Every structure is written in C-alpha cells, then in structure tokens.
C-alpha cells in the first residue's frame, strides 16, 4: 500500500469513529431530553391530579350552581333540528337553550323523537364551559330532579371530567373518557348552533 491509500483509510477510520461518537452523543442527548420530558409530564399530571377532598368540594359547588340555574330559568329558546347535520337531526328532535340575564347560555337540553326514545341530555355551563352533563334514560317530567334520581352525571372542571356518578357500575376509565370527550364536543357544537341561529 502506498502512503496515499494509508492516509485515505486512516482518514476514513477517523471520520467513522468521530461520526459514531457524535451519533452516540446525539442519542444520549435525545434520551436525556425524552427522560426530562417524561419527568415534566409526570410532574404536570401530579400537579393536575385533584385530591378527593378537592373533587368533592368542586362537585358541591357545581351542584349549587345547577340548583341556582334551575331556580332562575326563564323561557327556552327552541332550536328544531330538521335543518341541522344528519347526526344531530337523527338523534334529537329539538334542543332547548336557556340563558342568564346577560344572554349567556347556562343550560342546554336535547330531546329525542318521542316514538324512538325518552333519553335526554342536559348540559349546565358556566362562562360557556361545561360543568355538568346529566343523562337520563327517561328525561320526561319535571326538570331539576334530585341527583339520586338521575341515571348519569358527569362533572367537569377546567375542561376535564373530574367525577362520574352513575347507577351502572362502569369501571372502564377509557369508556368514561370517551363519553366525556364526546359530551364536550356536543356542547361546543350546540353552542355554535345557538350563536349562528341568534
């Protein structure tokens, strides 16, 4: 081998070694970043995890807000669903909206077609944020029923479900989260429909 070939081989070897060292350093840096991100996420989740005492306090506040809304309800603004998108139109015959003295929606109730179902959904809001969803398999009759007579209650705080009260024993966390996300999406859609109609 001549000196040029040896020089080329040596240079290639050095570049390869340097590349491996740089790749190793990059991978270590990425691993460190991933680990610190995971730690931050865990710390954030820990900070956001509410104590049982805090949850019960929030639930009590929401129950009081619901009672106050029910006591001060005026006439509903009724939205017929016949001109809405298919999924809403097929599920509900009408949607009632109740507003406070400032015109903010504080309660929404959906009604099924009488010949199909009696299931209703009620949504209670504060500052246009969902705080309570009430699901009743038979939503006919007087409004503002006692909690014990309601099939399902979903309590929300800061956009997150904090508690579910249900007559059924559903313990699957993912099902509850899916229900909560769907309810949030429904409320956003219903609020948009109300705003566009008025």
N, C-alpha and C positions, 0 to 999 in steps of 0.2 A: 504494500500500500504506500502510496505517496503521501507527502505531508498535507496536500490539499484534501485528500479523501479523509485522512485522520482528523483534520480540522473541521470538516463538514460533519462528520459523525459525532465529534465531541460537542460541536455547537448544537446539533440536533438533540443530543442527550441532555445538555444543559437546559434547552428550551422546554423539552418534555418534562424534565424534573421541575422546572420553575412553574410550568402550567399545572402540574399535579399539586404543587404547594399552593398555588393561587386558587385552584378549584377546591382544595381542602379548606382553605381559609374562607372562601365564599360559602361553602356548605356549612361550615361552623357558624358563620355569621347569620345565615338563614335560619339554622336550627336555634340559635340564641334568640333571634327575633321572634320565631314562632313560639318558643317557650315563654318569652316575656309577654307576648300577645295572649297566650293561653292563661297566664297568671293574671293579667289585667282583666280578661274576660271573667275569670272565676271571681276576682275581687269585685267586679261590677255586679255580677249576679248575686254575690253575697250581700253587697250593699243594697240591691234591689229586692232581696228576699225579705218579705214583711213578717214580723212576728205574729203569732196567733192573736195576741192582745191587740196589735195594731189593726189586723184584719177585722176583728170583731168590732173595734171602735169605728172603722170605716163603714162596715155593714150597718151599724146602728145609725150612723149619720145618713146613709143612703135611704134606710127605711124611713127616717124622719122626713127626708126630702120628698120621698114618694108620697107620704101622708099629706104633706103640705101642698104638693102638686094636685093631688086628688081633691083636697078641700077647696081649692081655688080654680078648678077647671070651669071654663066657660063653654061656649058652643064650639063644636068641632068644625074644622074646615075639612070637607069631604072630597077626596080625590077618587074618582071612578077609574078603574084600571083598564077599561076596554081599549084605550089608545096607547097603553104602555107596552114595553117589550114583552115578548111571549112568556118568558119565565115568570114575570110578575103577574101578568094578565091571567095566566093559567092557575096560579096559586091563590091569588086574592081577588075578591070581587070589589073591595074598596079599601082605602086607607084613610083613617081619621087622624087629623093633626090638631093638637091643642097647643096654644101659645100663651105666654105670660103677658103681663101688661105692656111689656116692651116689644112684643111681637116675636120673641124668641121661642122656637119650638121646645116644649118641655115634655110632651108626651105624644107618642105615635102608636096607633093600634091598627093592626091589619085584620081584616075579616075574610073568611073563606066563602066560597059559594055554598049556600045553605044545603043544597042537595048532595054536596060532596063531603063536607066535613064541618066540625064545630070548633076546630083548633084555631086559636088566635095567638098573636104575638103582640106584646106591649113593650114599648121602649120608653124609658124615662131618661131625660137628658138634663145636663147642667152645662151651660156655656157651650151648647152644641156638641157635647161629648156624652157618649153613652155611659150611664152609671148603673142602670139596671135593666135587664131584659126579663120579661115574665112570659112564660109559655104555658098555655092552658089547653088541655085536650078538649075541654068544653068551656069555651070563653064566653058563653052566653050568660046573661044575668047581670047582676049589679057589678059595677066597677069598684075597684079598691078593695078586693077581697083580702081577708087575713092571709098572712104568709102560709099558715098551716094548711090552707085550702087550695094552694096553688101547686101545680104539677112540677114546674121547674122555675128556679130563679137563678139568674147569672148576675153577679155583682162585678162591677168594673171600677178601676181607679187608674187614672193616667193612661187610659187606653189598653190596660191589661186586665184580664179576668182575675179577680182575687178570690172569689168563692162561688161555688155552685151549691144550691140546695135543691134536692130532687127527691121525689117519692121513690124513684127507682134506684137500685144500687148499681150505678155505673162507675166503675173504678178505673177505667182506662183513661189515662191522662191525655193521650193523643186525641181521643174522641172528643173530650172536653175542649181541648184547644181548637180543634177544627170547628166545633159548634161556636165557640167564642169568636173566632175569626170570621165565620160566616155571618154571625149576628152583627158584628162591627161593620162588615161590608154592606149588609142590608140597610143599616141605619144611615150610612153615608149616601147610599143610593136614594133612600126615601127623602132625606134632607135636600138632595139635589133636585128631586122631582118637585118638592114643595116650593123651593126657591124659583124654579123655572115656571111654575104654574102661577106664581104671585108676582 
